[in-house]
């Protein structure tokens, strides 16, 4: 159904045509009077009338949805102009896909960029075709997407441009990663430390420790942060388990568990330590006997704590009588 806006525009077009034809008619009348030829006037008048009706019909066909096949008063089909436009867009899309199949990525991207006005699709095509520098330029200049541009510059090994954008985005870990690639350890560690400091300020000790250990190869600093997280009760269980993950053999794990239990476990965190022991107990290198002894001692000290008592079954899961005893104790 034709909208108000379309009807007004249609009327303006028809009025404009009438005005032009009227002025032409006046011109013909004056010419005929000067030439004293009534036949020329009549012939010109007929031609102008025919032209008017043809143009009026064309304008109506472009704006009148009700005249299009399949239209109804409840909602019309697309106009002739819309269909022609969509058909043209479909042809461009097909041509673009044909170029992609032929691996002519620049031509495909040109169609998206210039004809279909879709810079994101153009950049994606260039990136998919490993034309990373070209993709980065489109992402940056046309899409205003610094993150994608930085990633493409990195893939293109344009590290200076990539670093500049990552700095603008405050992505210090990525900046550190690129400096690591170019073997500038000092600058890499500077930017990693900025990330670590931010994690520490937000009590995210596990993330900070992982960055220390994996990207800065500083296990001592990582362990200190994990111990701090345990002491401050900031994601304490994860901090402890990540600390023990550094020990890769049974003997060293047994030793650190024993010392940790003696030095860092007290009445305020015994429940957390029992959760830590439960996770360590499932490791292949777990010193099971030692862990069982520590767990029994903790539970016996807290035999009125039902939550801790229920953890006992994880350490002696083959004894069904233990489970029955726990249930009986909890229902007393």
C-alpha positions as CSV (number, residue, x, y, z in Angstrom):
1,X,0.0,0.0,0.0
2,X,1.4,3.4,-1.0
3,X,2.4,5.5,2.0
4,X,1.6,9.1,2.6
5,X,5.2,10.1,2.0
6,X,5.3,8.2,-1.4
7,X,1.9,9.7,-2.4
8,X,3.1,13.2,-1.8
9,X,6.3,12.6,-3.7
10,X,4.3,11.0,-6.6
11,X,2.0,14.1,-6.7
12,X,5.0,16.4,-6.8
13,X,6.5,14.5,-9.7
14,X,3.2,14.6,-11.7
15,X,2.8,18.4,-11.0
16,X,6.3,19.0,-12.2
17,X,5.6,17.1,-15.4
18,X,2.4,19.1,-15.9
19,X,4.3,22.3,-15.4
20,X,7.0,21.4,-17.9
21,X,4.4,20.3,-20.5
22,X,2.4,23.5,-19.9
23,X,5.4,25.7,-20.5
24,X,6.1,23.7,-23.6
25,X,2.5,24.1,-24.7
26,X,2.8,27.9,-24.2
27,X,6.0,27.9,-26.3
28,X,4.3,26.0,-29.1
29,X,1.3,28.3,-29.1
30,X,3.5,31.3,-29.4
31,X,5.5,29.7,-32.2
32,X,2.3,28.7,-34.0
33,X,1.0,32.3,-33.8
34,X,4.2,33.7,-35.1
35,X,4.3,31.1,-37.9
36,X,0.5,31.3,-38.5
37,X,0.3,27.5,-38.7
38,X,-2.7,26.0,-36.9
39,X,-1.8,22.5,-38.0
40,X,1.6,22.6,-36.4
41,X,-0.1,23.7,-33.1
42,X,-2.6,20.9,-33.2
43,X,0.1,18.3,-34.0
44,X,2.3,19.5,-31.1
45,X,-0.6,19.6,-28.7
46,X,-1.5,16.0,-29.4
47,X,2.1,14.9,-28.9
48,X,2.3,16.7,-25.6
49,X,-0.9,15.1,-24.3
50,X,0.3,11.6,-25.3
51,X,3.7,12.2,-23.6
52,X,1.9,13.4,-20.4
53,X,-0.2,10.3,-20.1
54,X,2.7,8.0,-20.8
55,X,4.8,9.7,-18.1
56,X,1.9,9.7,-15.6
57,X,1.4,6.0,-16.2
58,X,5.1,5.3,-15.6
59,X,5.1,7.3,-12.4
60,X,2.0,5.5,-11.1
61,X,3.6,2.1,-11.8
62,X,6.6,3.0,-9.7
63,X,4.7,4.2,-6.7
64,X,1.4,2.3,-6.7
65,X,1.8,-0.9,-4.7
66,X,-1.8,-1.9,-5.4
67,X,-1.1,-2.3,-9.1
68,X,1.7,-4.8,-8.5
69,X,1.0,-8.5,-8.7
70,X,0.2,-10.2,-5.4
71,X,-0.4,-6.9,-3.6
72,X,-3.2,-6.5,-1.1
73,X,-4.7,-3.8,1.0
74,X,-3.1,-5.3,4.2
75,X,0.5,-4.8,3.0
76,X,1.9,-4.5,-0.5
77,X,4.7,-6.3,-2.4
78,X,7.8,-4.5,-3.3
79,X,7.5,-1.8,-5.9
80,X,9.0,-2.1,-9.4
81,X,11.9,0.1,-8.3
82,X,12.6,-2.0,-5.3
83,X,12.6,-5.2,-7.3
84,X,14.9,-3.7,-9.9
85,X,17.2,-2.5,-7.1
86,X,17.2,-5.9,-5.4
87,X,17.9,-7.7,-8.6
88,X,20.9,-5.4,-9.2
89,X,22.2,-6.1,-5.7
90,X,21.8,-9.8,-6.2
91,X,23.8,-9.7,-9.4
92,X,26.6,-7.8,-7.6
93,X,26.6,-10.5,-4.8
94,X,26.8,-13.3,-7.4
95,X,29.6,-11.5,-9.2
96,X,31.4,-11.1,-5.8
97,X,31.0,-14.8,-5.0
98,X,32.3,-15.7,-8.4
99,X,35.5,-13.7,-7.8
100,X,36.0,-15.3,-4.4
101,X,35.7,-18.8,-5.9
102,X,38.4,-17.7,-8.4
103,X,40.5,-16.3,-5.5
104,X,40.3,-12.8,-7.0
105,X,39.8,-11.3,-3.6
106,X,40.6,-7.7,-4.4
107,X,37.9,-7.6,-7.1
108,X,35.4,-9.2,-4.8
109,X,36.3,-6.7,-2.1
110,X,36.0,-3.8,-4.6
111,X,32.4,-4.9,-5.3
112,X,31.5,-5.0,-1.7
113,X,33.2,-1.7,-0.9
114,X,32.2,0.4,-3.9
115,X,29.0,-1.1,-5.3
116,X,27.4,-2.8,-2.3
117,X,28.7,-0.3,0.3
118,X,29.6,-3.0,2.7
119,X,33.1,-2.3,4.0
120,X,33.0,-4.9,6.8
121,X,32.3,-7.6,4.2
122,X,35.0,-6.2,2.0
123,X,37.6,-6.3,4.8
124,X,36.5,-9.8,5.7
125,X,37.0,-11.0,2.2
126,X,40.5,-9.5,2.1
127,X,41.4,-11.1,5.4
128,X,40.1,-14.5,4.3
129,X,42.3,-14.1,1.2
130,X,45.4,-13.5,3.4
131,X,45.6,-9.9,2.1
132,X,46.1,-8.7,5.6
133,X,47.5,-5.2,5.0
134,X,44.7,-4.3,2.6
135,X,42.2,-5.7,5.1
136,X,43.7,-3.7,7.9
137,X,43.4,-0.5,5.9
138,X,39.7,-1.1,5.2
139,X,39.0,-2.0,8.8
140,X,40.8,1.1,10.0
141,X,39.7,3.7,7.5
142,X,36.2,2.6,6.5
143,X,35.0,0.5,9.4
144,X,36.7,2.4,12.2
145,X,37.5,-0.9,13.8
146,X,41.0,-0.6,15.4
147,X,40.9,-4.0,17.0
148,X,40.4,-5.9,13.7
149,X,42.9,-3.6,12.0
150,X,45.5,-4.3,14.7
151,X,45.0,-8.0,14.3
152,X,45.4,-7.8,10.5
153,X,48.5,-5.7,10.8
154,X,49.9,-8.3,13.2
155,X,49.1,-11.1,10.7
156,X,50.8,-9.0,8.0
157,X,53.8,-8.6,10.3
158,X,53.4,-4.9,10.3
159,X,54.3,-5.0,14.0
160,X,54.9,-1.2,14.5
161,X,51.4,-0.4,13.2
162,X,49.8,-3.2,15.2
163,X,51.5,-2.1,18.4
164,X,50.4,1.5,17.9
165,X,46.8,0.4,17.6
166,X,46.9,-2.1,20.5
167,X,48.4,0.7,22.7
168,X,45.5,3.0,21.8
169,X,43.1,0.2,22.8
170,X,44.9,-0.2,26.1
171,X,45.6,-3.9,25.3
172,X,48.9,-4.2,27.0
173,X,49.1,-8.0,27.0
174,X,48.8,-8.0,23.2
175,X,51.5,-5.4,23.0
176,X,53.7,-7.6,25.2
177,X,53.0,-10.6,23.0
178,X,54.2,-8.7,19.9
179,X,57.3,-7.4,21.6
180,X,58.0,-11.0,22.6
181,X,57.7,-12.0,18.9
182,X,60.3,-9.5,17.9
183,X,62.4,-10.6,20.9
184,X,62.3,-7.3,22.8
185,X,61.9,-8.8,26.2
186,X,62.4,-5.6,28.2
187,X,59.4,-3.9,26.5
188,X,57.4,-7.1,26.6
189,X,57.8,-7.4,30.3
190,X,57.0,-3.8,30.9
191,X,53.6,-4.2,29.3
192,X,53.0,-7.5,30.9
193,X,53.7,-5.9,34.3
194,X,51.0,-3.3,33.6
195,X,48.5,-6.1,33.2
196,X,49.7,-7.9,36.3
197,X,49.4,-4.7,38.3
198,X,45.8,-4.3,37.1
199,X,45.0,-7.9,38.1
200,X,46.5,-7.4,41.5
201,X,44.5,-4.2,42.1
202,X,41.4,-6.2,41.4
203,X,42.4,-9.2,43.6
204,X,42.7,-11.5,40.5
205,X,45.8,-13.3,41.8
206,X,45.3,-16.4,39.7
207,X,45.3,-14.5,36.4
208,X,48.3,-12.4,37.5
209,X,50.2,-15.5,38.5
210,X,49.5,-17.3,35.3
211,X,50.9,-14.3,33.3
212,X,54.0,-14.2,35.5
213,X,54.6,-17.9,35.0
214,X,53.7,-18.5,31.4
215,X,54.8,-15.2,29.7
216,X,57.4,-13.7,32.0
217,X,58.9,-17.1,33.2
218,X,58.9,-15.8,36.8
219,X,57.6,-18.7,38.9
220,X,58.8,-17.2,42.1
221,X,56.7,-14.1,41.7
222,X,53.8,-16.2,40.5
223,X,53.9,-18.4,43.7
224,X,54.1,-15.3,45.9
225,X,51.0,-14.0,44.4
226,X,49.2,-17.3,44.8
227,X,50.2,-17.5,48.5
228,X,48.9,-13.9,48.9
229,X,45.6,-14.8,47.4
230,X,45.3,-17.8,49.8
231,X,46.1,-15.6,52.8
232,X,43.7,-12.9,51.8
233,X,41.0,-15.4,50.9
234,X,40.7,-14.1,47.4
235,X,39.7,-17.1,45.3
236,X,41.7,-19.0,47.8
237,X,41.0,-22.6,46.6
238,X,42.0,-21.8,43.0
239,X,45.1,-20.0,44.3
240,X,46.3,-23.0,46.3
241,X,45.6,-25.5,43.5
242,X,47.4,-23.3,40.9
243,X,50.3,-23.1,43.4
244,X,50.5,-26.9,43.7
245,X,50.2,-27.3,39.9
246,X,53.8,-26.1,39.7
247,X,55.0,-29.4,41.3
248,X,55.2,-32.2,38.8
249,X,56.4,-35.2,40.9
250,X,54.9,-37.1,43.9
251,X,57.8,-36.3,46.3
252,X,57.8,-32.6,45.8
253,X,54.0,-32.3,45.9
254,X,53.9,-34.3,49.2
255,X,56.5,-32.0,50.7
256,X,54.8,-28.7,49.7
257,X,51.4,-30.0,50.8
258,X,52.9,-30.9,54.3
259,X,54.6,-27.5,54.7
260,X,51.6,-25.6,53.4
261,X,49.4,-27.3,55.9
262,X,51.7,-26.5,58.8
263,X,52.5,-22.9,57.9
264,X,49.4,-21.5,56.1
265,X,46.4,-23.4,57.4
266,X,44.5,-22.3,60.5
267,X,41.0,-22.4,61.9
268,X,39.7,-19.8,59.4
269,X,40.7,-21.7,56.2
270,X,40.7,-25.4,57.2
271,X,37.5,-25.9,55.2
272,X,39.1,-24.4,52.1
273,X,42.2,-26.5,52.5
274,X,40.0,-29.6,52.6
275,X,38.6,-28.6,49.2
276,X,42.1,-28.1,47.9
277,X,43.1,-31.6,49.1
278,X,40.1,-33.1,47.4
279,X,41.2,-31.7,44.0
280,X,44.9,-32.7,44.6
281,X,43.8,-36.2,45.6
282,X,42.6,-36.8,42.0
283,X,46.0,-36.0,40.4
284,X,48.0,-38.9,38.9
285,X,51.0,-38.0,41.0
286,X,49.0,-37.5,44.2
287,X,50.6,-38.8,47.4
288,X,47.3,-40.3,48.4
289,X,48.3,-41.7,51.8
290,X,49.7,-38.3,52.9
291,X,46.6,-36.5,51.7
292,X,44.3,-38.9,53.4
293,X,46.2,-38.4,56.7
294,X,45.9,-34.6,56.5
295,X,42.2,-34.8,55.5
296,X,41.4,-37.1,58.5
297,X,43.1,-34.8,60.9
298,X,41.2,-31.8,59.6
299,X,37.8,-33.6,59.7
300,X,38.4,-34.9,63.2
301,X,39.1,-31.4,64.4
302,X,35.9,-30.2,62.9
303,X,33.6,-33.2,63.5
304,X,30.6,-30.9,64.2
305,X,31.0,-29.3,60.8
306,X,28.7,-31.3,58.5
307,X,30.1,-29.7,55.3
308,X,33.6,-30.9,56.2
309,X,32.4,-34.2,57.4
310,X,30.7,-34.9,54.0
311,X,34.0,-34.4,52.3
312,X,35.3,-37.6,53.9
313,X,33.8,-39.9,51.3
314,X,36.0,-38.3,48.6
315,X,39.1,-39.8,50.4
316,X,37.6,-43.2,51.2
317,X,35.1,-43.7,48.5
318,X,35.2,-47.5,48.5
319,X,33.8,-47.8,52.0
320,X,30.0,-47.7,51.9
321,X,29.9,-47.8,55.7
322,X,31.6,-44.4,55.8
323,X,28.7,-42.8,53.8
324,X,26.2,-44.4,56.2
325,X,28.1,-43.1,59.2
326,X,28.2,-39.6,57.8
327,X,24.4,-39.6,57.1
328,X,23.7,-40.9,60.6
329,X,26.0,-38.3,62.2
330,X,24.3,-35.4,60.2
331,X,20.8,-36.5,61.3
332,X,21.6,-36.6,65.0
